[in-house]
């Protein structure tokens, strides 16, 4: 995993709608993961939340497709650590969003029992809360990349 860039963006540029959540319904992780619908806040709740933030940190990660699961775990760990760092530096409501479903644990207890072993590590999926990633970044599906988002103030 490699960080390609990090940039601050105004939250007013982030489009929120039901469209990504509807798209989630065709994903194999739908209803099988605590970071994904139907376990996420609604897009309307996300829209309300966004009113209380002015900026977000958008991060682009390059991942090796041959090591996708492991490198995605590194991305999730990075996002959680960065959120914690921002918190310690006075951004008390810093809040990370994962790129897609959570795969933090190699063996997901939630898939078997609907209970997460470490719920303090779970963050909701960017798409799963209704954030239209394409409103803030030009998506190029020929790249092997993931995007993370952290609300910062």
N, C-alpha and C positions, 0 to 999 in steps of 0.2 A: 504494500500500500504506500502510495506517495501522495502528499498534498500538492495539488496543482496550483491552487490559489485559495485565499480567504479574502472576502471583501464584505464591508458593511454596506447594507442596502436599507433604504427607507421602507418601513413596513407598509406604507400607503401604496407601494408598488406591487405588493403581494395580493394576487387575486384569489379569493376563496369562494368556492361554489360546491354544489353537490356532485358535479361531474366526476372528479377523481374518485369519490366514494362509490359511485355507480361502476366505475371502471374496476375498482377493487373487488367487486362481486364476482368477477371472472378470474380472479387470481387464485392459485392453489392454496395460498396462505389465509384466504378469507375464513374467518370464524375459527381459525386454528392457532391463533397467536394473540397474546395480550396487547400487542402494539397495533393491531389491525381491527377494522370493523368486523363485527358490530360492537367491539369493546372500546371503541374510541369515542371521544366527544363528537357531537354533531358538527357539521360545517357551520351551523348558525352559532354554536358556542365558540367555535374557533374565530369566527368573524367578530364576535363580542370581545373575546380575549385580545385580539389584535389591536383593538381600539386603545388598549392600555400600554402599548409598546410603540416606540418611534423608530427603532432600528433593529435590524437582525444581522447576524453574521452568516453569510452563505459560504459554504466550503465545498470545493470540488476535489474529489479524491480519484486518483487513478488506481485501478485494481487489476491484478493479473487474473484473467479468466480461468487459468489452470488452478489457481489457489483461491477461488472466489469466496468460499465460505470462511476460510481463515482470515483473509484480508478484510472481508466485511466485518468480522468480529473486531479487527483492529480499528476499523472506522468507528464502530459503535463505542469502543473503549476510548478512542480519541475524543469523540463528541461528549461523552460523559465527563472525561477529565477536563476538557475545555470549559464545559458548563460549570464545573466545580471551581476552576481557576477564576472564571468571571465572577462567580458568587463571592469568592474570597477577596476579590478586588472591588467589591461594592455593588456589583450587579446582582442584588439579592433575589431578583426574580428571573434570572437567566434561565432559559428553558430550551432544551435541545429537542429536536425532532429527528427521528431515524430515517435513513433511506430505505423505505420498504419495511418488510417484516423484521422482527427482532430474531436474531440468531445468536444472541450473546452466549447462551449455554450450548455446549455441543449436544447435550441430551436435554431436550425441552420437556420439562415436567408438565407444562401447561397442555401440551398436546394429548397427554394421557388423562390428567386429572382436572383440567381447567383451573389449576392453581399454579401460579408462578413461584419458583423457589426463591427468587430474589427480585421482588417487585420494585425495589428501590433502584434497580438498574434499567427498568423498562421505560422507554420513551415512545410516544406515539409516532406512527409513520407519517411522513410529510403528506402523502396522498390520502392516507386514511382519515385525516382530519379536514380534508377538503381544500388543501393548499394546491393550487395549480402551479406546479414547478415551472411549466413552460411560460408563465407570466414573468418570471424573474431570471430565466436563463435560456439560452438557445440550446435545445436538446439535440444532440447528434448521436444517433444510435449506432454509429460505426465506432464510437469511442467506448472503451471499457472503463466507465467512470460511475461513481456514485456521488450524490450530493447530500450534504447535511445542512441543517438550518438550526441556528440558536437565536432565540429572541433575547435581546440584551438590555433593553431599558424600557 
